[in-house]
Amino acid sequence: FDPSTIGINTQPPMVVITSITKLSQRVSHLQKVLKNGLELDYKDYLLEFQFAGLDYFAPENNRYRYKLDGLDAPWVDSGIRRYASYTNLAAGDYTFRVMAANSDGIWSNTSASVPIKVTPAPWLTWYAYIFYASIFAIFGWIVFSVQREKIRHADQVLGINKMLAQEV
């Protein structure tokens, strides 16, 4: 056996998402979620992904980088750490992506990904804003009506005072 004959592993590793956890509860039906996407409620404020690069030559030296499209601008280099976590995601659409490199630094050609939709809190939805606008409009109408009545009453008092002044 001659160690100098061992070359660089040029085969890029396949990367997989092994589990998704929200609020410390593992998401069931992982394959279905990876295919169809993950929908989160506004209360799901803690989200964690675990992943693995499928290169077994020296798996302890595999490297990872991940990105949450819609939040992370550049890729996050996590080194040998095999998980990523996010807290308090705003309502919207995201895609989590992860790539792996083998022990020789050859990165995977494609990333493993999962689409994510975070629904807004009820008080931040379009129908809540319509409700707020309605309340504001009703309040404005009440204030306008009260002011108009005060002006009408003041005009009546002024008219009575003018009539009394003319009689004197």
Rosetta constraint file for C-alpha pairs under 8 A:
AtomPair CA 2 CA 6 HARMONIC 7.75 0.50
AtomPair CA 8 CA 104 HARMONIC 6.31 0.50
AtomPair CA 9 CA 102 HARMONIC 7.68 0.50
AtomPair CA 9 CA 103 HARMONIC 7.90 0.50
AtomPair CA 9 CA 104 HARMONIC 6.12 0.50
AtomPair CA 9 CA 106 HARMONIC 7.68 0.50
AtomPair CA 10 CA 104 HARMONIC 7.66 0.50
AtomPair CA 10 CA 106 HARMONIC 6.26 0.50
AtomPair CA 11 CA 106 HARMONIC 7.15 0.50
AtomPair CA 12 CA 101 HARMONIC 6.72 0.50
AtomPair CA 12 CA 102 HARMONIC 6.50 0.50
AtomPair CA 12 CA 106 HARMONIC 5.45 0.50
AtomPair CA 12 CA 107 HARMONIC 5.55 0.50
AtomPair CA 12 CA 108 HARMONIC 4.65 0.50
AtomPair CA 12 CA 109 HARMONIC 6.78 0.50
AtomPair CA 13 CA 53 HARMONIC 5.87 0.50
AtomPair CA 13 CA 54 HARMONIC 5.43 0.50
AtomPair CA 13 CA 55 HARMONIC 5.35 0.50
AtomPair CA 13 CA 100 HARMONIC 6.49 0.50
AtomPair CA 13 CA 101 HARMONIC 6.35 0.50
AtomPair CA 13 CA 102 HARMONIC 5.95 0.50
AtomPair CA 13 CA 106 HARMONIC 7.77 0.50
AtomPair CA 13 CA 107 HARMONIC 7.00 0.50
AtomPair CA 13 CA 108 HARMONIC 5.26 0.50
AtomPair CA 14 CA 53 HARMONIC 5.81 0.50
AtomPair CA 14 CA 54 HARMONIC 5.26 0.50
AtomPair CA 14 CA 55 HARMONIC 7.41 0.50
AtomPair CA 14 CA 100 HARMONIC 7.28 0.50
AtomPair CA 14 CA 108 HARMONIC 6.13 0.50
AtomPair CA 14 CA 110 HARMONIC 7.87 0.50
AtomPair CA 15 CA 51 HARMONIC 7.15 0.50
AtomPair CA 15 CA 52 HARMONIC 5.70 0.50
AtomPair CA 15 CA 53 HARMONIC 4.36 0.50
AtomPair CA 15 CA 54 HARMONIC 5.90 0.50
AtomPair CA 15 CA 98 HARMONIC 7.35 0.50
AtomPair CA 15 CA 99 HARMONIC 6.17 0.50
AtomPair CA 15 CA 100 HARMONIC 5.85 0.50
AtomPair CA 15 CA 108 HARMONIC 7.24 0.50
AtomPair CA 15 CA 111 HARMONIC 6.75 0.50
AtomPair CA 15 CA 112 HARMONIC 6.02 0.50
AtomPair CA 16 CA 51 HARMONIC 5.58 0.50
AtomPair CA 16 CA 52 HARMONIC 5.55 0.50
AtomPair CA 16 CA 53 HARMONIC 6.55 0.50
AtomPair CA 16 CA 54 HARMONIC 7.63 0.50
AtomPair CA 16 CA 112 HARMONIC 5.69 0.50
AtomPair CA 17 CA 49 HARMONIC 7.01 0.50
AtomPair CA 17 CA 50 HARMONIC 5.90 0.50
AtomPair CA 17 CA 51 HARMONIC 4.19 0.50
AtomPair CA 17 CA 52 HARMONIC 6.54 0.50
AtomPair CA 17 CA 98 HARMONIC 7.96 0.50
AtomPair CA 17 CA 112 HARMONIC 6.60 0.50
AtomPair CA 17 CA 113 HARMONIC 7.75 0.50
AtomPair CA 18 CA 49 HARMONIC 7.71 0.50
AtomPair CA 18 CA 50 HARMONIC 5.48 0.50
AtomPair CA 18 CA 51 HARMONIC 4.93 0.50
AtomPair CA 18 CA 52 HARMONIC 6.72 0.50
AtomPair CA 19 CA 26 HARMONIC 7.10 0.50
AtomPair CA 19 CA 27 HARMONIC 7.30 0.50
AtomPair CA 19 CA 30 HARMONIC 6.88 0.50
AtomPair CA 19 CA 49 HARMONIC 5.94 0.50
AtomPair CA 19 CA 50 HARMONIC 5.17 0.50
AtomPair CA 19 CA 51 HARMONIC 6.97 0.50
AtomPair CA 20 CA 26 HARMONIC 5.95 0.50
AtomPair CA 20 CA 27 HARMONIC 5.55 0.50
AtomPair CA 20 CA 30 HARMONIC 7.42 0.50
AtomPair CA 20 CA 47 HARMONIC 7.38 0.50
AtomPair CA 20 CA 48 HARMONIC 5.72 0.50
AtomPair CA 20 CA 49 HARMONIC 4.67 0.50
AtomPair CA 20 CA 50 HARMONIC 6.40 0.50
AtomPair CA 21 CA 25 HARMONIC 5.33 0.50
AtomPair CA 21 CA 26 HARMONIC 4.29 0.50
AtomPair CA 21 CA 27 HARMONIC 5.56 0.50
AtomPair CA 21 CA 47 HARMONIC 5.76 0.50
AtomPair CA 21 CA 48 HARMONIC 5.02 0.50
AtomPair CA 21 CA 49 HARMONIC 6.46 0.50
AtomPair CA 22 CA 26 HARMONIC 6.45 0.50
AtomPair CA 22 CA 27 HARMONIC 6.90 0.50
AtomPair CA 22 CA 44 HARMONIC 6.32 0.50
AtomPair CA 22 CA 45 HARMONIC 7.71 0.50
AtomPair CA 22 CA 46 HARMONIC 5.55 0.50
AtomPair CA 22 CA 47 HARMONIC 4.51 0.50
AtomPair CA 22 CA 48 HARMONIC 6.36 0.50
AtomPair CA 23 CA 44 HARMONIC 6.21 0.50
AtomPair CA 23 CA 45 HARMONIC 6.93 0.50
AtomPair CA 23 CA 46 HARMONIC 5.09 0.50
AtomPair CA 23 CA 47 HARMONIC 6.52 0.50
AtomPair CA 24 CA 46 HARMONIC 7.68 0.50
AtomPair CA 29 CA 33 HARMONIC 6.37 0.50
AtomPair CA 30 CA 34 HARMONIC 6.07 0.50
AtomPair CA 31 CA 35 HARMONIC 6.20 0.50
AtomPair CA 32 CA 36 HARMONIC 5.94 0.50
AtomPair CA 32 CA 37 HARMONIC 7.70 0.50
AtomPair CA 33 CA 37 HARMONIC 4.85 0.50
AtomPair CA 33 CA 38 HARMONIC 5.53 0.50
AtomPair CA 33 CA 114 HARMONIC 7.54 0.50
AtomPair CA 34 CA 38 HARMONIC 7.49 0.50
AtomPair CA 34 CA 113 HARMONIC 7.31 0.50
AtomPair CA 34 CA 114 HARMONIC 5.24 0.50
AtomPair CA 34 CA 115 HARMONIC 7.66 0.50
AtomPair CA 35 CA 114 HARMONIC 7.39 0.50
AtomPair CA 36 CA 115 HARMONIC 7.64 0.50
AtomPair CA 37 CA 114 HARMONIC 5.69 0.50
AtomPair CA 37 CA 115 HARMONIC 4.65 0.50
AtomPair CA 37 CA 116 HARMONIC 5.64 0.50
AtomPair CA 37 CA 117 HARMONIC 7.68 0.50
AtomPair CA 38 CA 114 HARMONIC 7.21 0.50
AtomPair CA 38 CA 115 HARMONIC 6.21 0.50
AtomPair CA 38 CA 116 HARMONIC 4.71 0.50
AtomPair CA 38 CA 117 HARMONIC 6.30 0.50
AtomPair CA 39 CA 116 HARMONIC 5.78 0.50
AtomPair CA 39 CA 117 HARMONIC 4.79 0.50
AtomPair CA 39 CA 118 HARMONIC 5.95 0.50
AtomPair CA 39 CA 119 HARMONIC 7.47 0.50
AtomPair CA 40 CA 44 HARMONIC 6.05 0.50
AtomPair CA 40 CA 116 HARMONIC 7.33 0.50
AtomPair CA 40 CA 117 HARMONIC 6.07 0.50
AtomPair CA 40 CA 118 HARMONIC 4.68 0.50
AtomPair CA 40 CA 119 HARMONIC 6.28 0.50
AtomPair CA 41 CA 118 HARMONIC 5.82 0.50
AtomPair CA 41 CA 119 HARMONIC 5.29 0.50
AtomPair CA 41 CA 120 HARMONIC 7.17 0.50
AtomPair CA 41 CA 121 HARMONIC 7.74 0.50
AtomPair CA 42 CA 90 HARMONIC 7.81 0.50
AtomPair CA 42 CA 91 HARMONIC 7.10 0.50
AtomPair CA 42 CA 118 HARMONIC 6.48 0.50
AtomPair CA 42 CA 119 HARMONIC 5.84 0.50
AtomPair CA 42 CA 120 HARMONIC 5.58 0.50
AtomPair CA 42 CA 121 HARMONIC 5.37 0.50
AtomPair CA 43 CA 121 HARMONIC 7.97 0.50
AtomPair CA 44 CA 88 HARMONIC 7.65 0.50
AtomPair CA 45 CA 86 HARMONIC 7.96 0.50
AtomPair CA 45 CA 87 HARMONIC 5.17 0.50
AtomPair CA 45 CA 88 HARMONIC 4.43 0.50
AtomPair CA 45 CA 89 HARMONIC 6.60 0.50
AtomPair CA 46 CA 85 HARMONIC 7.32 0.50
AtomPair CA 46 CA 86 HARMONIC 5.99 0.50
AtomPair CA 46 CA 87 HARMONIC 4.59 0.50
AtomPair CA 46 CA 88 HARMONIC 6.54 0.50
AtomPair CA 47 CA 85 HARMONIC 5.56 0.50
AtomPair CA 47 CA 86 HARMONIC 5.21 0.50
AtomPair CA 47 CA 87 HARMONIC 6.26 0.50
AtomPair CA 48 CA 83 HARMONIC 6.97 0.50
AtomPair CA 48 CA 84 HARMONIC 5.65 0.50
AtomPair CA 48 CA 85 HARMONIC 4.14 0.50
AtomPair CA 48 CA 86 HARMONIC 6.35 0.50
AtomPair CA 49 CA 83 HARMONIC 5.42 0.50
AtomPair CA 49 CA 84 HARMONIC 5.26 0.50
AtomPair CA 49 CA 85 HARMONIC 6.28 0.50
AtomPair CA 50 CA 82 HARMONIC 5.78 0.50
AtomPair CA 50 CA 83 HARMONIC 4.29 0.50
AtomPair CA 50 CA 84 HARMONIC 6.64 0.50
AtomPair CA 51 CA 82 HARMONIC 5.46 0.50
AtomPair CA 51 CA 83 HARMONIC 6.11 0.50
AtomPair CA 51 CA 98 HARMONIC 7.73 0.50
AtomPair CA 52 CA 82 HARMONIC 6.34 0.50
AtomPair CA 52 CA 100 HARMONIC 7.59 0.50
AtomPair CA 53 CA 59 HARMONIC 7.70 0.50
AtomPair CA 53 CA 62 HARMONIC 6.74 0.50
AtomPair CA 53 CA 64 HARMONIC 7.86 0.50
AtomPair CA 53 CA 99 HARMONIC 7.87 0.50
AtomPair CA 53 CA 100 HARMONIC 5.34 0.50
AtomPair CA 53 CA 101 HARMONIC 7.21 0.50
AtomPair CA 53 CA 102 HARMONIC 7.41 0.50
AtomPair CA 54 CA 59 HARMONIC 7.94 0.50
AtomPair CA 55 CA 59 HARMONIC 6.01 0.50
AtomPair CA 55 CA 62 HARMONIC 7.45 0.50
AtomPair CA 55 CA 102 HARMONIC 5.99 0.50
AtomPair CA 55 CA 103 HARMONIC 7.97 0.50
AtomPair CA 57 CA 103 HARMONIC 7.40 0.50
AtomPair CA 58 CA 62 HARMONIC 7.08 0.50
AtomPair CA 58 CA 102 HARMONIC 7.84 0.50
AtomPair CA 58 CA 103 HARMONIC 5.87 0.50
AtomPair CA 59 CA 102 HARMONIC 7.48 0.50
AtomPair CA 59 CA 103 HARMONIC 6.91 0.50
AtomPair CA 60 CA 80 HARMONIC 7.16 0.50
AtomPair CA 60 CA 103 HARMONIC 7.91 0.50
AtomPair CA 61 CA 80 HARMONIC 6.54 0.50
AtomPair CA 61 CA 102 HARMONIC 7.11 0.50
AtomPair CA 61 CA 103 HARMONIC 4.84 0.50
AtomPair CA 62 CA 79 HARMONIC 7.96 0.50
AtomPair CA 62 CA 80 HARMONIC 6.01 0.50
AtomPair CA 62 CA 100 HARMONIC 6.80 0.50
AtomPair CA 62 CA 101 HARMONIC 5.54 0.50
AtomPair CA 62 CA 102 HARMONIC 4.75 0.50
AtomPair CA 62 CA 103 HARMONIC 4.91 0.50
AtomPair CA 62 CA 105 HARMONIC 7.81 0.50
AtomPair CA 63 CA 78 HARMONIC 7.25 0.50
AtomPair CA 63 CA 79 HARMONIC 4.90 0.50
AtomPair CA 63 CA 80 HARMONIC 4.72 0.50
AtomPair CA 63 CA 81 HARMONIC 7.56 0.50
AtomPair CA 63 CA 100 HARMONIC 5.61 0.50
AtomPair CA 63 CA 101 HARMONIC 5.04 0.50
AtomPair CA 63 CA 102 HARMONIC 6.68 0.50
AtomPair CA 63 CA 103 HARMONIC 7.36 0.50
AtomPair CA 63 CA 105 HARMONIC 7.61 0.50
AtomPair CA 64 CA 77 HARMONIC 6.28 0.50
AtomPair CA 64 CA 78 HARMONIC 5.52 0.50
AtomPair CA 64 CA 79 HARMONIC 5.49 0.50
AtomPair CA 64 CA 80 HARMONIC 6.14 0.50
AtomPair CA 64 CA 81 HARMONIC 7.05 0.50
AtomPair CA 64 CA 82 HARMONIC 6.91 0.50
AtomPair CA 64 CA 98 HARMONIC 7.11 0.50
AtomPair CA 64 CA 99 HARMONIC 5.77 0.50
AtomPair CA 64 CA 100 HARMONIC 4.53 0.50
AtomPair CA 64 CA 101 HARMONIC 6.31 0.50
AtomPair CA 65 CA 75 HARMONIC 6.13 0.50
AtomPair CA 65 CA 76 HARMONIC 5.29 0.50
AtomPair CA 65 CA 77 HARMONIC 4.36 0.50
AtomPair CA 65 CA 78 HARMONIC 5.41 0.50
AtomPair CA 65 CA 79 HARMONIC 7.16 0.50
AtomPair CA 65 CA 98 HARMONIC 5.79 0.50
AtomPair CA 65 CA 99 HARMONIC 5.46 0.50
AtomPair CA 65 CA 100 HARMONIC 6.57 0.50
AtomPair CA 66 CA 75 HARMONIC 5.56 0.50
AtomPair CA 66 CA 76 HARMONIC 5.27 0.50
AtomPair CA 66 CA 77 HARMONIC 6.77 0.50
AtomPair CA 66 CA 78 HARMONIC 7.42 0.50
AtomPair CA 66 CA 84 HARMONIC 7.61 0.50
AtomPair CA 66 CA 96 HARMONIC 7.37 0.50
AtomPair CA 66 CA 97 HARMONIC 5.51 0.50
AtomPair CA 66 CA 98 HARMONIC 4.18 0.50
AtomPair CA 66 CA 99 HARMONIC 6.26 0.50
AtomPair CA 67 CA 72 HARMONIC 5.70 0.50
AtomPair CA 67 CA 73 HARMONIC 7.66 0.50
AtomPair CA 67 CA 74 HARMONIC 7.05 0.50
AtomPair CA 67 CA 75 HARMONIC 5.00 0.50
AtomPair CA 67 CA 76 HARMONIC 6.02 0.50
AtomPair CA 67 CA 96 HARMONIC 5.89 0.50
AtomPair CA 67 CA 97 HARMONIC 5.27 0.50
AtomPair CA 67 CA 98 HARMONIC 6.48 0.50
AtomPair CA 68 CA 72 HARMONIC 5.25 0.50
AtomPair CA 68 CA 94 HARMONIC 6.41 0.50
AtomPair CA 68 CA 95 HARMONIC 5.57 0.50
AtomPair CA 68 CA 96 HARMONIC 4.40 0.50
AtomPair CA 68 CA 97 HARMONIC 6.28 0.50
AtomPair CA 69 CA 73 HARMONIC 7.35 0.50
AtomPair CA 69 CA 94 HARMONIC 5.39 0.50
AtomPair CA 69 CA 95 HARMONIC 5.04 0.50
AtomPair CA 69 CA 96 HARMONIC 6.29 0.50
AtomPair CA 69 CA 97 HARMONIC 7.64 0.50
AtomPair CA 70 CA 93 HARMONIC 7.10 0.50
AtomPair CA 70 CA 94 HARMONIC 5.24 0.50
AtomPair CA 70 CA 95 HARMONIC 7.23 0.50
AtomPair CA 71 CA 94 HARMONIC 7.57 0.50
AtomPair CA 72 CA 76 HARMONIC 7.72 0.50
AtomPair CA 78 CA 82 HARMONIC 7.49 0.50
AtomPair CA 89 CA 118 HARMONIC 7.30 0.50
AtomPair CA 90 CA 118 HARMONIC 6.99 0.50
AtomPair CA 90 CA 120 HARMONIC 7.48 0.50
AtomPair CA 91 CA 117 HARMONIC 7.47 0.50
AtomPair CA 91 CA 118 HARMONIC 4.70 0.50
AtomPair CA 91 CA 119 HARMONIC 5.22 0.50
AtomPair CA 91 CA 120 HARMONIC 4.77 0.50
AtomPair CA 91 CA 121 HARMONIC 7.94 0.50
AtomPair CA 92 CA 117 HARMONIC 5.82 0.50
AtomPair CA 92 CA 118 HARMONIC 5.24 0.50
AtomPair CA 92 CA 119 HARMONIC 6.67 0.50
AtomPair CA 92 CA 120 HARMONIC 7.64 0.50
AtomPair CA 93 CA 115 HARMONIC 7.48 0.50
AtomPair CA 93 CA 116 HARMONIC 5.80 0.50
AtomPair CA 93 CA 117 HARMONIC 4.59 0.50
AtomPair CA 93 CA 118 HARMONIC 6.41 0.50
AtomPair CA 94 CA 115 HARMONIC 5.91 0.50
AtomPair CA 94 CA 116 HARMONIC 4.98 0.50
AtomPair CA 94 CA 117 HARMONIC 6.28 0.50
AtomPair CA 95 CA 113 HARMONIC 6.59 0.50
AtomPair CA 95 CA 114 HARMONIC 5.63 0.50
AtomPair CA 95 CA 115 HARMONIC 4.27 0.50
AtomPair CA 95 CA 116 HARMONIC 5.65 0.50
AtomPair CA 96 CA 113 HARMONIC 5.32 0.50
AtomPair CA 96 CA 114 HARMONIC 5.36 0.50
AtomPair CA 96 CA 115 HARMONIC 6.39 0.50
AtomPair CA 96 CA 116 HARMONIC 7.38 0.50
AtomPair CA 97 CA 111 HARMONIC 5.84 0.50
AtomPair CA 97 CA 112 HARMONIC 5.59 0.50
AtomPair CA 97 CA 113 HARMONIC 4.33 0.50
AtomPair CA 97 CA 114 HARMONIC 6.84 0.50
AtomPair CA 98 CA 111 HARMONIC 5.24 0.50
AtomPair CA 98 CA 112 HARMONIC 5.41 0.50
AtomPair CA 98 CA 113 HARMONIC 6.52 0.50
AtomPair CA 99 CA 107 HARMONIC 7.06 0.50
AtomPair CA 99 CA 108 HARMONIC 6.00 0.50
AtomPair CA 99 CA 110 HARMONIC 6.97 0.50
AtomPair CA 99 CA 111 HARMONIC 4.82 0.50
AtomPair CA 99 CA 112 HARMONIC 6.71 0.50
AtomPair CA 100 CA 107 HARMONIC 5.66 0.50
AtomPair CA 100 CA 108 HARMONIC 5.57 0.50
AtomPair CA 100 CA 111 HARMONIC 7.93 0.50
AtomPair CA 101 CA 105 HARMONIC 5.23 0.50
AtomPair CA 101 CA 106 HARMONIC 5.01 0.50
AtomPair CA 101 CA 107 HARMONIC 3.98 0.50
AtomPair CA 101 CA 108 HARMONIC 5.95 0.50
AtomPair CA 102 CA 106 HARMONIC 5.47 0.50
AtomPair CA 102 CA 107 HARMONIC 6.63 0.50
AtomPair CA 120 CA 124 HARMONIC 6.01 0.50
AtomPair CA 120 CA 125 HARMONIC 6.31 0.50
AtomPair CA 121 CA 125 HARMONIC 6.80 0.50
AtomPair CA 122 CA 128 HARMONIC 6.90 0.50
AtomPair CA 123 CA 128 HARMONIC 5.45 0.50
AtomPair CA 123 CA 129 HARMONIC 7.74 0.50
AtomPair CA 124 CA 128 HARMONIC 6.27 0.50
AtomPair CA 124 CA 129 HARMONIC 7.07 0.50
AtomPair CA 125 CA 129 HARMONIC 6.48 0.50
AtomPair CA 126 CA 130 HARMONIC 6.31 0.50
AtomPair CA 127 CA 131 HARMONIC 6.24 0.50
AtomPair CA 128 CA 132 HARMONIC 6.22 0.50
AtomPair CA 129 CA 133 HARMONIC 6.09 0.50
AtomPair CA 130 CA 134 HARMONIC 6.11 0.50
AtomPair CA 131 CA 135 HARMONIC 6.24 0.50
AtomPair CA 132 CA 136 HARMONIC 6.17 0.50
AtomPair CA 133 CA 137 HARMONIC 6.06 0.50
AtomPair CA 134 CA 138 HARMONIC 6.11 0.50
AtomPair CA 135 CA 139 HARMONIC 6.08 0.50
AtomPair CA 136 CA 140 HARMONIC 6.06 0.50
AtomPair CA 137 CA 141 HARMONIC 6.08 0.50
AtomPair CA 138 CA 142 HARMONIC 6.19 0.50
AtomPair CA 139 CA 143 HARMONIC 6.24 0.50
AtomPair CA 140 CA 144 HARMONIC 6.05 0.50
AtomPair CA 141 CA 145 HARMONIC 6.01 0.50
AtomPair CA 142 CA 146 HARMONIC 6.15 0.50
AtomPair CA 143 CA 147 HARMONIC 6.15 0.50
AtomPair CA 144 CA 148 HARMONIC 6.07 0.50
AtomPair CA 145 CA 149 HARMONIC 6.12 0.50
AtomPair CA 146 CA 150 HARMONIC 6.22 0.50
AtomPair CA 147 CA 151 HARMONIC 6.25 0.50
AtomPair CA 148 CA 152 HARMONIC 6.16 0.50
AtomPair CA 149 CA 153 HARMONIC 6.03 0.50
AtomPair CA 150 CA 154 HARMONIC 6.04 0.50
AtomPair CA 151 CA 155 HARMONIC 6.11 0.50
AtomPair CA 152 CA 156 HARMONIC 6.27 0.50
AtomPair CA 153 CA 157 HARMONIC 6.29 0.50
AtomPair CA 154 CA 158 HARMONIC 6.06 0.50
AtomPair CA 155 CA 159 HARMONIC 6.03 0.50
AtomPair CA 156 CA 160 HARMONIC 6.21 0.50
AtomPair CA 157 CA 161 HARMONIC 6.16 0.50
AtomPair CA 158 CA 162 HARMONIC 6.22 0.50
AtomPair CA 159 CA 163 HARMONIC 6.28 0.50
AtomPair CA 160 CA 164 HARMONIC 6.21 0.50
AtomPair CA 161 CA 165 HARMONIC 6.12 0.50
AtomPair CA 162 CA 166 HARMONIC 6.23 0.50
AtomPair CA 163 CA 167 HARMONIC 6.36 0.50
AtomPair CA 164 CA 168 HARMONIC 6.42 0.50
